Amino acid sequence: MPDGSLLPACKATLKKEKGVWFRVITSIQLSRPEDYLSIYQSGCNHSCLKCHSWYFSQKFNGEWVSSEELAVLAADYLEKVTVFEPRERATMWHATDLCRHCGSCKLYGERGPLCPMTLPPDKIVLSAQGFGPARNIVAFTGGDIACVADYYVDTAELIKEHTGKKLWMLLETNGYGLIEQNLETMQGAIDSFWLDIKAYNEETYRKLCGTTNKWILEVPQLAHDMGFTLEILTLFIPGIVETDQIVKIAELVKNVDPKIPFTLLAFFPEYKLKHVRPPTLYEMVKTYYAIKEVGLENIKLGNCHIFAKTEEEWRKLLLLVDVEAIG
């Protein structure tokens, strides 16, 4: 809190006054490379040592914004949408199928070397985070208090009411709040989850995030069975979460459905893990192929600039994996 005190995120950054929900929001913008409207929330039910959003997820940072105000902003965003996705593509994972965010088609009148050749340039717009399409998705991101399911349901329903149900609602989540009861509550309001499974080993998870992952590992099966669109993210952190744990996460996902989109993301030093190095190109590619060996069908590498920093490393990467695998 601003005065240095500590409060649970659900009490510090969420309130209901006269039947109206208010949440502390740090910013709202068309994000890249996700290509959707992101609502960056302050306050989280995890205290991850590696958090890349610690300056607002671990600190009270933002303004009180009502669900009604968010619905009005979403309706305004709808007017700027350039690509309407079906519900099964209401993910971050599918964004790079459409655009590589280089802006070459807009700046120079010619497509970049990695362009998927999918969208005409008139579908590409400039936002604060760069070039890309504007997809018909609104995401809750940053801090996560999905344990208070009613807030997300009520806000999502208001947004859908204001936009004629033309926008999909996505929740970027650590999964801690997605117990079966909350998932049932969210049906019909939330469409998709970007589930960040931070470690498979419970002891590692507790050291890294401050809590258990026992029921988080049950979320893929539960969410899939309830009809939510689902994608999985996991982070390669040298010396902490490496190939062995990531393969176990991949096996868990494969046993639910091998077609579930899966992103292997490269860690970069931040927050309380600034002393930990990022993964190498070899480590990331080795783990990518280990995941493929498990049997997952839709895998991408993320944060590629972290482990492919030179032109030579990019050439190697493009020789080792298909361009479609680069997120």
ABEGO torsion letter per residue (X at the ends): XAAGBBBBAAAAABBBBGGBBBBBBABBBBBOAAGBBBBBBBEBABBBAABAAAAAAABBBEBBBBAAAAAAAAAAAAAABABBBBAAABBAAAAAAABAGAGAAAAAGBBBAABAGABBAAABBBBAAEBEBBBBBBBBBEBBBAABAAAAAAAAAAAAAAAGGABBBBBBBAGAABBAAAAAAABGABABBBBBBABABAAAAAAAAGBBAAAAAAAAAAAAAAGBBBBBBBBBBBGABBAAAAAAAAAAAAAABAABBBBBBBBBBBEAAAABBBBBAAAAAAAAAAAAAAGBABBBBBGAAAABABAAAAAAAAAABBAAABX
